[in-house]
Amino acid sequence: MTQDKRIFRMSESGRCPKALTYQYLNYPRAEAPAWLTSSAREGKLHELWILDQLRADGIAIYGEQTFLELVTDLFILQGHPDAYENDHGIERLAECKSLSQNEYQRWMSQGLDGFPSWAAQITCYMEATGLPLRLVVKNRNTGTIHGLDPRDTGYFFHEPPRDFADIVTRLNNVAECLMNNEVYAGVDYDPDALECKRCPFTAHCVPPPPVLAEDQERQLFAAVENYRTGKGLVERGSDMVDHAKSVLRLYAEAAPTRMLTFDDLTAKVYSVRMTTYPKAEVEAVLDKDTLARIAKVSERVDIRITDKRGAGASDD
């Protein structure tokens, strides 16, 4: 019977299956940062404004947050798309997203590959209604919007962007884990993955620290403390240097020689010419054998440090 089945939200259908099991098994979760809550509220307002812009273009908007449901053997998917639209006779779903500047840049470089939860959510909406979908994406910082103009063809979906069967398979695995009161075991913590960095259940996924002798533990604590202190000093120093450079450049550019000497320091403004070749265009012109012959490949071993208490990751 359907009332005995697990209910998942379409908006979470693309989430990490391990995180979903933590969520529905009521594992303790980290408190959401204040900026995230504020950003979500602001995003809702922008989404309403986007719908108003569609109306201003003569597009009929209706059925906002209409309830959708998909029933499978093991679970039920429920969702609420932003709206339905009638675009001069063309029936579609309309889904609106608003992003901060950093997230917008990530969207422009990665598209749905960088936002797998969007891809799954859109797929579920289209599967439930059988309708095409318009995705509108807005940069909250600049007001730039994609998806209003029909020429933004990449924002109009006639086919779901993901295979719905794959979504069902993944959620079946989650549902079976929940029935057995088990955490999904098929995903490992990845400190480089954005989803892991933002996950409220990271504490349950991070590998336990090694068992060390007392002197080794002291050495590691000291190294971590030195890393955090030093990184903070480097960042503050970088800001100071950047500010000083901007002031010195103003004075150097104003000088006839485009050079300033003051207090034994010389600042000289000069032109730098760089030549670059677009990777995609070069690959389109040259064949694979030629590319392999002229390619210069070097390898090195780096260390990537991801500090949950700090500003992020760095390569050293």
N, C-alpha and C positions, 0 to 999 in steps of 0.2 A: 504494500500500500504506500502511496506517495507520502503520507504523513510520517512514515518511518524512515524516509530517506534523508540523507544529509543535504542541507541547503547551502549552496555556495553563491556568492555574488558574481555576476558577470564581470564586474570591475576588478575582481581578484583572481579571475580565471587564468591569468598569465603569471601569477606570482610564483615564487619558489615553492615547490611542493613541501619541502621540509619546514619552511616558515609557516605554511598553512596548517601543518599538523601541530606545530607548537601553539599556534593561535587557537585552534579548536580543542586542543587538550588543555587549554588554560594555563600554559606555562607562564611564569612571570615575564613581563616585558618591560623594556626601558621606557621611561616617560618620553613622550613626543616633545621635541624642542618647541619653544614658544614660537619661533619663526615659522615652523612648519604649519602650526595651527592658524597663524595669522595669514600665511600665504594661501592656505586652502580657502579661507573666508574671502580673501581678495579675489582669488580665482573664480569663485562663484559669481561675484559681481561682474567681472569681465565677460564671463560666459553669457550672462543675461544681456549685456550690452552688444555682444556679437549677434545674438538673435534679433535684437532691435535693428541692427544694421542690415541683416537679411530682409527684414520686413520693409525697411526703407528702400530696398532694391526691388520691391514689388513681389517678393516671395511670401507666400502664405505659410506662416509658422503656427503649428497647432500640436496638441497632444504632448505638451511638455511633461517629462518625467512619467510617461505612460508605463505601467507595469508590464514587464515581459517575463515569460517563464518557459524554460526548456526542461523536459523530464527525460532522464535517462534511466538505465537499469539500476544504478547505484546511488544516484544523486539528482538533485534538482538545481538548475541554474536560474537565478532571478536577477533582473536588472531594470534600470530606468534610463533609457537614452534621453539626451537633452531635449530633443524635439523631433517631430515629423515636419516635413516641408513639402509644399507643392510649388515647384519652380516652373511656373508658366506651363503647367500640365505634366511635369515630370515629378513623380512621387519619390521621395527619398527620406532617409533618416538624416538628421543633422547632429553632429557631435562636435562640441566646442572645447578647446583646450587653451589655457593661457599659461605662459611660462616666464620665469625670470630671465635676465639677460644670459646668464651662464647656461641655463637649461635650454634656452632658445638656440644658442650656438651649438649645443650638443645635438639638438634636433636637426639643425641645418646640415650638420656633418654626418649624422648617422641615420636620420629618419627613423622608421619603425624598428629597425634593427637595434637602435639604442633605447627604444621604448616598447619592449615586448608586451608589457601589460596593456598598452593601448591597442596593439595589434590583436591580442586575444579578446579584449573587450569589444572591439569593432566587429570581429568575426562572430562573436556570440550574438550581438545585436542583429547582424545581417542574417544569421542562421535562423533566429527566432521570427523574423518578419518577412524574409525573402525579398527585402528591398535593397537597392543600392544605398550608398551612404556618402555624405559630404563631411569631410573633416576640416574644421577651421582652427588654425593655430595662430595665436596672438602673442607677440612679445610685449609683456606688460610694461617694460621699461621705455620702449620707443614707440609703441602703438602699431608697429608693423603687423599686418595680418595677411595670412595666406589661406586661400580656400574660398574667398568671396568671389573672385573672378573665375569664370568658366575656363579661362586659359590656364589656370593652375591645375592641369590635368592630374598631377600626382596626388591631389587631395580629393579626387572623386573616385570612389571605389565601386566598380560594377561587380567585382568578385571579392569574396572575403580575403584579407591579406594573409591569413593563416589557414591551415587545414583543421577544420573543426574536429575531425577524428583524433588528431594528435592531442587536442585540448581535452577531449573526453578520456583518452587513455591516461593522461597525466592525472586528471582529477579522480579517475577510477582508483588509481594507486593510492591517492590521498585518502579517499573514502574507505578503502580496505584497511589502511593503517589506522584510521580513526575507529573503525569497528573493532580492531584488535587492541586498541589503546596503545598504539605504537607510534614512534616518531619515524617519519620517512627517512630511510637510510641511504638513498641514492644520490645525495648531494653533499659535497664537502665545502667547508668554509674557504672562501677565496678572498684574501685581503685586498686584491686589486679590483674586485667586482664592485660596481657602484651599488648594486642591490644589497650585497653583504654589508657594505659600509653604512647603509641607511637602515638596515633591518633592526627592528626593536628586540629581536631574539638572538642577536649575535653572541651574547654571553654564553648561550647554551651550545653554540657551534664552535667557538674558538678552541683549538686544541689546548689541553691543560699544560701548564709550564713544566719544564723538566724537573726531575728530582735531583737536586744539587747539594754538594757539600756546602757548609756554612761560608767558607771563604769564596767559593764560586758564586754563591748567591749575592754576597756583598759586592763582588766585582761587577756582576750584571746590574745590580741596583745603581751602582755608581755610573756605569756606562749609560744607562737609560737617563739618569738625571743629567749627566753631562750633555747627552744628545739634545734633550729638551731645552736646557739652558743655552747651549751653543746655538741651536737653531733659532731661538728667540732673538739672540744677539745679532745673528746674521741677518734676520729679517728686518730688525730695527735699523741695523747699519745700512742695509740696502736702501731703505726708505730715505735715510739721511743723505746718502750719496746721490740718489736720484734727484732729491730736492736741490742739493748743492749744484749738481750739474746743470739743472734748468736755469738757475740764477747766473752761473758762470757763462753759460751759452749766450744769454741775453747780452751780457757785457762784451763778450768776444765778437758776436755778430755786429755789434755797434761800432767796433774798432775798424779803422781803415785797412789794417792788415788781417782782420778777422782773427786776431790773437790777443789774449789778455795775459799779462804777467802781474801778479799781485801777491805779496808776502811769500816770495820764493815758489809760487805755484804758477804754472803756465797752462792756460786753456786755449786750445786752437781748434777752430771750426774748419772742417775740410769735407770734401765730397767723397763718397764711396760709391763705386759702381759695381753692381753685382749682376751676374747673368744666371738665370735659372730657366729650366725647361719643365713645362707641365708634364708630370709623370704619365697621365692618361693619354695625352697626345703623342708623346714619344713612343709609348707602347703600341699605339695605333699605327704608327708609321714604320717602325722597325719590327722585323720578325723575331721570334723567340731565340733563335740561334745567335743572331747578332747581339741581342740584348744580353744573352748569357756570356758572349765573348767579351763585351766591353764593360760588363758590370764589375765594379770593385766592391768586394764584400769583406767586411772585417767583423770580427767577433771579440767580445770582451765579457768578463764576468762582472756584473754589478750587484749591488744590494739594494733592495727596495724596502723602505721602512714605512709602515703605516701606523701612525700613532692615534689611537682612539681618543686620547686626551688632547691631541694637538690639532694642527690645521689640516693634516692630510698626509699624503705620501710624498717621498722624495727619493731620487736615485742618487746614490753615492758610490 
